[in-house]
Amino acid sequence: MRTAEIERDTKETQIRLKINLDGKGKSSVSTGLGFFDHMLTLFSAHSKVDLSLDVHGDLEVDGHHSVEDVGIALGQAFSKALGDKKGVCRYGFFILPMDETLAEAAVDFSGRPFLVFNAKFPVERVGNFDLELVNEFWQGFANAAACNLHVNVRYGGNGHHISEAIFKSVARAIRAAVEKDPRQSGVPSTKGVL
């Protein structure tokens, strides 16, 4: 089973996270930020990665620490669950429409962290969620998972739809990348290691 558990305790957040890469997309998510819970539930459903997440963060300050630290913890979990990455596809990409929005995501679990994030939001917040934190979340994830992640929103006019399209497109790209490739017995790299 390709699973991982992460516990991350700082002066700002306490996180308990579990994933199963070979799951069904079931989730139990509690971060204290309703919109963020919604995005992570969508991520789990579309990646087919089972996700259990409980977060206690300093929301009296704002959501920044919770969102960034969840990105880090989720990235660490992916890195741990993927292990040596033998037999995985490694790369994944997806273009996803969400009403008036079109988002694309491409990922490479290369062992080298890098994020390209091209998305503009027409509003600053959805509910009590600051939309600039979407970038912070994926930066934390890419760094901790040691993956290349490219996110491009080609167009969109609704902040909720743009964020949802990002989470869904990245989820679908990750789903493709972590799938087992029946033709790949070793590490998918001519270097022999990722």
Phi, psi and omega per residue, in radians:
M1 nan 2.326 3.112
R2 -1.656 1.501 -3.075
T3 -2.199 2.854 3.068
A4 -2.733 2.603 3.024
E5 -2.192 2.361 3.129
I6 -2.244 2.318 2.962
E7 -2.081 2.148 -3.125
R8 -2.196 1.993 -3.134
D9 -2.086 2.096 3.049
T10 -2.263 -3.135 3.074
K11 -1.250 -0.180 -3.085
E12 -1.906 -0.520 -3.083
T13 -2.528 2.642 2.957
Q14 -2.197 2.090 -3.029
I15 -2.188 2.329 2.997
R16 -2.150 2.071 -3.020
L17 -2.386 2.393 3.047
K18 -2.338 2.452 3.035
I19 -2.341 2.714 2.990
N20 -2.321 1.918 -3.097
L21 -1.137 -0.416 -3.106
D22 -1.804 0.614 -3.075
G23 -1.541 -2.795 -3.115
K24 -2.038 0.063 -3.101
G25 1.516 0.432 3.103
K26 -1.488 2.522 -3.105
S27 -2.522 2.653 2.955
S28 -2.392 1.869 -2.961
V29 -2.221 2.246 3.072
S30 -2.499 1.848 3.138
T31 -2.015 -0.197 -3.036
G32 1.534 -0.065 3.110
L33 -2.109 1.811 -3.009
G34 -0.961 -0.784 -3.113
F35 -1.159 -0.688 3.101
F36 -1.126 -0.732 3.058
D37 -0.991 -0.747 3.132
H38 -1.058 -0.793 -3.132
M39 -1.132 -0.716 -3.126
L40 -1.236 -0.586 3.064
T41 -1.139 -0.739 3.070
L42 -1.096 -0.748 3.118
F43 -0.995 -0.833 -3.140
S44 -1.078 -0.815 -3.100
A45 -1.080 -0.702 -3.053
H46 -1.531 -0.393 3.058
S47 -1.506 -0.303 -3.025
K48 1.136 0.373 3.048
V49 -1.644 2.095 3.060
D50 -1.175 2.383 -3.061
L51 -2.377 2.188 2.981
S52 -2.082 2.175 -3.024
L53 -2.520 2.233 3.052
D54 -2.282 2.158 -3.061
V55 -2.230 2.325 2.961
H56 -2.136 1.913 -3.079
G57 -2.201 3.016 -3.104
D58 -1.450 1.126 -3.106
L59 -1.176 -0.248 3.044
E60 -1.183 -0.381 3.031
V61 -1.442 -1.143 2.989
D62 -3.124 -2.997 -3.076
G63 -1.536 -0.055 -2.980
H64 -1.002 -0.913 -3.076
H65 -1.096 -0.723 -3.136
S66 -1.105 -0.820 -3.077
V67 -1.163 -0.831 -3.136
E68 -1.091 -0.764 -3.100
D69 -1.203 -0.570 3.037
V70 -1.141 -0.714 3.066
G71 -1.003 -0.785 3.118
I72 -1.095 -0.849 -3.110
A73 -1.105 -0.700 3.129
L74 -1.159 -0.714 3.081
G75 -1.088 -0.737 3.085
Q76 -1.067 -0.692 3.139
A77 -1.134 -0.746 3.095
F78 -1.083 -0.776 3.131
S79 -1.039 -0.772 -3.136
K80 -1.168 -0.784 -3.098
A81 -1.192 -0.574 3.129
L82 -1.313 -0.424 3.097
G83 0.997 -2.219 -3.117
D84 -1.416 -0.072 3.072
K85 1.201 0.300 3.094
K86 -1.110 2.315 3.032
G87 1.443 0.011 3.135
V88 -1.553 2.838 3.108
C89 -1.224 -0.568 3.102
R90 1.419 -0.855 -3.099
Y91 -1.823 2.597 3.014
G92 -2.705 2.619 3.084
F93 -2.630 2.731 -3.133
F94 -2.783 2.450 3.007
I95 -1.974 2.192 -2.994
L96 -2.238 2.170 3.011
P97 -1.518 2.471 3.034
M98 -2.429 1.586 -3.046
D99 0.945 -2.007 -3.067
E100 -1.465 -0.028 -3.042
T101 -1.824 2.511 3.022
L102 -2.292 2.106 -3.122
A103 -2.152 2.554 3.066
E104 -2.257 2.551 3.117
A105 -2.401 2.495 3.051
A106 -2.391 2.399 -3.096
V107 -2.363 2.538 3.053
D108 -2.382 1.996 3.085
F109 -1.417 1.216 -2.950
S110 -1.534 -0.277 -2.991
G111 1.562 0.005 3.130
R112 -2.113 2.028 -3.106
P113 -1.363 2.302 3.042
F114 -2.836 2.334 3.085
L115 -2.110 2.279 2.901
V116 -2.018 2.131 -3.040
F117 -2.289 1.834 3.127
N118 -2.014 1.603 3.116
A119 -2.614 2.329 3.063
K120 -2.054 2.310 -3.138
F121 -1.804 2.366 -3.124
P122 -1.339 -0.222 3.106
V123 -2.303 2.850 -3.131
E124 -1.526 -0.504 -3.023
R125 -2.428 2.662 2.881
V126 -2.124 2.028 -3.008
G127 1.047 -2.241 3.111
N128 -1.718 0.281 -3.077
F129 -1.789 2.159 3.121
D130 -1.404 2.032 -3.021
L131 -1.187 -0.314 3.054
E132 -1.160 -0.272 3.128
L133 -1.289 -0.271 3.065
V134 -1.058 -0.794 3.082
N135 -1.071 -0.788 -3.129
E136 -1.053 -0.695 3.119
F137 -1.063 -0.872 -3.085
W138 -1.240 -0.496 3.043
Q139 -1.127 -0.811 3.099
G140 -1.057 -0.737 3.131
F141 -1.108 -0.878 -3.092
A142 -1.060 -0.730 3.129
N143 -1.095 -0.845 -3.057
A144 -1.306 -0.566 3.112
A145 -1.435 -0.182 -3.084
A146 0.937 0.943 3.125
C147 -2.191 2.728 2.906
N148 -1.474 2.263 3.099
L149 -2.347 2.135 3.110
H150 -2.042 2.176 3.130
V151 -2.152 2.177 3.099
N152 -2.310 2.131 3.008
V153 -1.708 1.956 -3.082
R154 -1.211 -0.715 3.070
Y155 -2.881 2.803 3.128
G156 3.016 2.679 -3.083
G157 -2.239 -0.006 -3.075
N158 -2.237 2.177 -3.071
G159 -1.030 -0.712 3.113
H160 -1.098 -0.821 -3.111
H161 -1.125 -0.691 3.142
I162 -1.099 -0.832 3.129
S163 -1.087 -0.774 -3.134
E164 -1.109 -0.713 3.116
A165 -1.119 -0.637 3.096
I166 -1.123 -0.908 -3.098
F167 -1.078 -0.704 -3.134
K168 -1.227 -0.733 -3.121
S169 -1.178 -0.709 3.077
V170 -1.122 -0.714 3.114
A171 -1.034 -0.790 -3.138
R172 -1.173 -0.655 3.091
A173 -1.144 -0.760 3.117
I174 -1.129 -0.709 3.101
R175 -0.953 -0.786 3.136
A176 -1.162 -0.687 -3.058
A177 -1.221 -0.624 -3.071
V178 -1.585 -0.099 3.094
E179 -1.065 2.586 3.048
K180 -1.310 2.337 3.102
D181 -1.761 1.968 -3.078
P182 -1.100 -0.290 3.135
R183 -1.663 -0.059 -3.085
Q184 -1.928 1.846 -3.114
S185 -1.533 -0.595 -3.116
G186 -1.899 -2.687 3.126
V187 -1.318 2.316 -3.107
P188 -1.354 1.143 3.126
S189 -2.760 2.439 3.074
T190 -1.205 -0.265 3.080
K191 -1.306 -0.410 -3.105
G192 1.517 0.021 3.136
V193 -2.692 2.568 3.056
L194 -2.193 nan nan
